[in-house]
Amino acid sequence: MADISQKACSICGKTYPMQEFSYGNKGNRSYCRACDKAEKSAYSAGGTEAARQFREQQRAKWRGAA
């Protein structure tokens, strides 16, 4: 049975405690704090398309390794 006190990030695929997904004004996000910060940096540098490319590249890293 899965441990409900942990969750996998939908960008990097790493498993973190649930507290890592509770930031800002929301409590149950799909990205860990580190990925959220990196995605926001990509968005600031290049807009929506840059943020989408960042997410796809990160997901390809861990999905390709599986």
OpenMM code with the backbone's topology and positions (N, CA, C; nanometers):
from openmm import Vec3, app, unit

residues = "MET ALA ASP ILE SER GLN LYS ALA CYS SER ILE CYS GLY LYS THR TYR PRO MET GLN GLU PHE SER TYR GLY ASN LYS GLY ASN ARG SER TYR CYS ARG ALA CYS ASP LYS ALA GLU LYS SER ALA TYR SER ALA GLY GLY THR GLU ALA ALA ARG GLN PHE ARG GLU GLN GLN ARG ALA LYS TRP ARG GLY ALA ALA".split()
positions = [
    Vec3(0.0841, -0.1180, 0.0000),
    Vec3(0.0000, 0.0000, 0.0000),
    Vec3(0.0888, 0.1246, 0.0000),
    Vec3(0.0511, 0.2256, -0.0764),
    Vec3(0.1289, 0.3480, -0.0882),
    Vec3(0.1223, 0.4293, 0.0408),
    Vec3(0.2332, 0.4965, 0.0680),
    Vec3(0.2406, 0.5838, 0.1855),
    Vec3(0.1744, 0.7167, 0.1499),
    Vec3(0.0648, 0.7504, 0.2146),
    Vec3(-0.0083, 0.8723, 0.1806),
    Vec3(0.0570, 0.9984, 0.2354),
    Vec3(0.1642, 0.9840, 0.3117),
    Vec3(0.2342, 1.1017, 0.3618),
    Vec3(0.3399, 1.1480, 0.2616),
    Vec3(0.3491, 1.0799, 0.1476),
    Vec3(0.4447, 1.1163, 0.0437),
    Vec3(0.3730, 1.1262, -0.0897),
    Vec3(0.4357, 1.2004, -0.1815),
    Vec3(0.3750, 1.2220, -0.3120),
    Vec3(0.4863, 1.2415, -0.4139),
    Vec3(0.4623, 1.2015, -0.5382),
    Vec3(0.5602, 1.2201, -0.6453),
    Vec3(0.5308, 1.3498, -0.7195),
    Vec3(0.6343, 1.4247, -0.7479),
    Vec3(0.6225, 1.5485, -0.8243),
    Vec3(0.5903, 1.5134, -0.9694),
    Vec3(0.4999, 1.5874, -1.0313),
    Vec3(0.4624, 1.5583, -1.1689),
    Vec3(0.5619, 1.6139, -1.2709),
    Vec3(0.6626, 1.6873, -1.2251),
    Vec3(0.7649, 1.7377, -1.3164),
    Vec3(0.8936, 1.6556, -1.3036),
    Vec3(0.9482, 1.6434, -1.1831),
    Vec3(1.0766, 1.5734, -1.1674),
    Vec3(1.0613, 1.4257, -1.1356),
    Vec3(0.9437, 1.3858, -1.0898),
    Vec3(0.9191, 1.2451, -1.0612),
    Vec3(0.9708, 1.1969, -0.9270),
    Vec3(1.0352, 1.2831, -0.8508),
    Vec3(1.0880, 1.2453, -0.7201),
    Vec3(0.9764, 1.2447, -0.6164),
    Vec3(0.9913, 1.1604, -0.5162),
    Vec3(0.8923, 1.1498, -0.4099),
    Vec3(0.9347, 1.2361, -0.2916),
    Vec3(0.8417, 1.3169, -0.2435),
    Vec3(0.8672, 1.4085, -0.1330),
    Vec3(0.7559, 1.3960, -0.0297),
    Vec3(0.7806, 1.4451, 0.0929),
    Vec3(0.6716, 1.4539, 0.1917),
    Vec3(0.5640, 1.5504, 0.1410),
    Vec3(0.4425, 1.5314, 0.1845),
    Vec3(0.3304, 1.6150, 0.1391),
    Vec3(0.3540, 1.7644, 0.1640),
    Vec3(0.4300, 1.7988, 0.2667),
    Vec3(0.4558, 1.9401, 0.2969),
    Vec3(0.5266, 2.0110, 0.1814),
    Vec3(0.5994, 1.9356, 0.0991),
    Vec3(0.6725, 1.9933, -0.0129),
    Vec3(0.5773, 2.0432, -0.1226),
    Vec3(0.4518, 2.0008, -0.1191),
    Vec3(0.3536, 2.0381, -0.2205),
    Vec3(0.2543, 2.1417, -0.1690),
    Vec3(0.2784, 2.1940, -0.0508),
    Vec3(0.1906, 2.2928, 0.0094),
    Vec3(0.2669, 2.4241, 0.0216),
    Vec3(0.2422, 2.5152, -0.0726),
    Vec3(0.3087, 2.6452, -0.0706),
    Vec3(0.2166, 2.7471, -0.1344),
    Vec3(0.2440, 2.8728, -0.1091),
    Vec3(0.1541, 2.9775, -0.1577),
    Vec3(0.0208, 2.9673, -0.0863),
    Vec3(-0.0853, 2.9890, -0.1579),
    Vec3(-0.2195, 2.9829, -0.0988),
    Vec3(-0.2888, 2.8505, -0.1261),
    Vec3(-0.2188, 2.7540, -0.1822),
    Vec3(-0.2785, 2.6249, -0.2129),
    Vec3(-0.2086, 2.5156, -0.1338),
    Vec3(-0.2834, 2.4112, -0.1016),
    Vec3(-0.2279, 2.3071, -0.0176),
    Vec3(-0.1933, 2.1779, -0.0863),
    Vec3(-0.2431, 2.1528, -0.2072),
    Vec3(-0.2201, 2.0240, -0.2696),
    Vec3(-0.1815, 2.0426, -0.4163),
    Vec3(-0.0610, 2.0882, -0.4378),
    Vec3(-0.0140, 2.1134, -0.5736),
    Vec3(0.0454, 1.9864, -0.6334),
    Vec3(0.0671, 1.9865, -0.7633),
    Vec3(0.1245, 1.8685, -0.8279),
    Vec3(0.2758, 1.8807, -0.8463),
    Vec3(0.3309, 2.0007, -0.8325),
    Vec3(0.4746, 2.0220, -0.8453),
    Vec3(0.5366, 2.0424, -0.7077),
    Vec3(0.6587, 1.9922, -0.6895),
    Vec3(0.7311, 2.0198, -0.5652),
    Vec3(0.7764, 2.1662, -0.5676),
    Vec3(0.8189, 2.2149, -0.4555),
    Vec3(0.8597, 2.3562, -0.4457),
    Vec3(0.9739, 2.3888, -0.5408),
    Vec3(1.0745, 2.3003, -0.5497),
    Vec3(1.1908, 2.3255, -0.6357),
    Vec3(1.1499, 2.3354, -0.7826),
    Vec3(1.0633, 2.2455, -0.8271),
    Vec3(1.0180, 2.2489, -0.9668),
    Vec3(0.9302, 2.3699, -0.9929),
    Vec3(0.8489, 2.4072, -0.8977),
    Vec3(0.7648, 2.5252, -0.9134),
    Vec3(0.8520, 2.6495, -0.9308),
    Vec3(0.9555, 2.6591, -0.8500),
    Vec3(1.0459, 2.7740, -0.8586),
    Vec3(1.1181, 2.7764, -0.9934),
    Vec3(1.1663, 2.6603, -1.0386),
    Vec3(1.2366, 2.6525, -1.1665),
    Vec3(1.1427, 2.6822, -1.2829),
    Vec3(1.0185, 2.6341, -1.2740),
    Vec3(0.9218, 2.6610, -1.3800),
    Vec3(0.8886, 2.8095, -1.3861),
    Vec3(0.8753, 2.8733, -1.2719),
    Vec3(0.8479, 3.0170, -1.2699),
    Vec3(0.9645, 3.0965, -1.3283),
    Vec3(1.0859, 3.0516, -1.3034),
    Vec3(1.2033, 3.1178, -1.3622),
    Vec3(1.2021, 3.1048, -1.5144),
    Vec3(1.1686, 2.9845, -1.5636),
    Vec3(1.1598, 2.9633, -1.7083),
    Vec3(1.0509, 3.0517, -1.7679),
    Vec3(0.9375, 3.0616, -1.7002),
    Vec3(0.8275, 3.1459, -1.7471),
    Vec3(0.8702, 3.2923, -1.7517),
    Vec3(0.9396, 3.3371, -1.6477),
    Vec3(0.9846, 3.4771, -1.6439),
    Vec3(1.0827, 3.5069, -1.7562),
    Vec3(1.1653, 3.4087, -1.7910),
    Vec3(1.2659, 3.4288, -1.8942),
    Vec3(1.2077, 3.4205, -2.0350),
    Vec3(1.1068, 3.3348, -2.0550),
    Vec3(1.0611, 3.3145, -2.1922),
    Vec3(0.9125, 3.2971, -2.2116),
    Vec3(0.8336, 3.3184, -2.1101),
    Vec3(0.6889, 3.3103, -2.1253),
    Vec3(0.6338, 3.1690, -2.1169),
    Vec3(0.5112, 3.1549, -2.1616),
    Vec3(0.4378, 3.0294, -2.1506),
    Vec3(0.5087, 2.9150, -2.2225),
    Vec3(0.5576, 2.9418, -2.3423),
    Vec3(0.6235, 2.8366, -2.4204),
    Vec3(0.7504, 2.7868, -2.3506),
    Vec3(0.8274, 2.8751, -2.2908),
    Vec3(0.9488, 2.8353, -2.2194),
    Vec3(0.9149, 2.7498, -2.0974),
    Vec3(0.8083, 2.7848, -2.0274),
    Vec3(0.7659, 2.7069, -1.9107),
    Vec3(0.7199, 2.5680, -1.9544),
    Vec3(0.6470, 2.5596, -2.0646),
    Vec3(0.6013, 2.4301, -2.1161),
    Vec3(0.7196, 2.3438, -2.1569),
    Vec3(0.8170, 2.4026, -2.2254),
    Vec3(0.9360, 2.3278, -2.2660),
    Vec3(1.0135, 2.2781, -2.1446),
    Vec3(1.0248, 2.3609, -2.0414),
    Vec3(1.0925, 2.3198, -1.9187),
    Vec3(1.0256, 2.1960, -1.8599),
    Vec3(0.8918, 2.2000, -1.8471),
    Vec3(0.8185, 2.0861, -1.7901),
    Vec3(0.8382, 1.9606, -1.8737),
    Vec3(0.8293, 1.9734, -2.0049),
    Vec3(0.8450, 1.8574, -2.0921),
    Vec3(0.9858, 1.7988, -2.0842),
    Vec3(1.0873, 1.8847, -2.0793),
    Vec3(1.2256, 1.8372, -2.0700),
    Vec3(1.2503, 1.7643, -1.9389),
    Vec3(1.1997, 1.8186, -1.8288),
    Vec3(1.2190, 1.7554, -1.6985),
    Vec3(1.1459, 1.6221, -1.6913),
    Vec3(1.0256, 1.6177, -1.7431),
    Vec3(0.9491, 1.4920, -1.7419),
    Vec3(1.0161, 1.3870, -1.8283),
    Vec3(1.0719, 1.4277, -1.9415),
    Vec3(1.1388, 1.3324, -2.0294),
    Vec3(1.2607, 1.2701, -1.9612),
    Vec3(1.3282, 1.3453, -1.8763),
    Vec3(1.4456, 1.2933, -1.8043),
    Vec3(1.4089, 1.1752, -1.7169),
    Vec3(1.3049, 1.1910, -1.6338),
    Vec3(1.2730, 1.0829, -1.5418),
    Vec3(1.1868, 0.9754, -1.6046),
    Vec3(1.1076, 1.0080, -1.7040),
    Vec3(1.0269, 0.9047, -1.7697),
    Vec3(1.1131, 0.8183, -1.8604),
    Vec3(1.2152, 0.8772, -1.9207),
    Vec3(1.3065, 0.8027, -2.0061),
    Vec3(1.3968, 0.7102, -1.9264),
    Vec3(1.4252, 0.7471, -1.8016),
    Vec3(1.5135, 0.6668, -1.7164),
    Vec3(1.4398, 0.5474, -1.6565),
    Vec3(1.3078, 0.5507, -1.6551),
    Vec3(1.2297, 0.4430, -1.5927),
    Vec3(1.2256, 0.3167, -1.6738),
] * unit.nanometer
topology = app.Topology()
chain = topology.addChain("A")
for resn in residues:
    res = topology.addResidue(resn, chain)
    for name in ("N", "CA", "C"):
        topology.addAtom(name, app.Element.getBySymbol(name[0]), res)
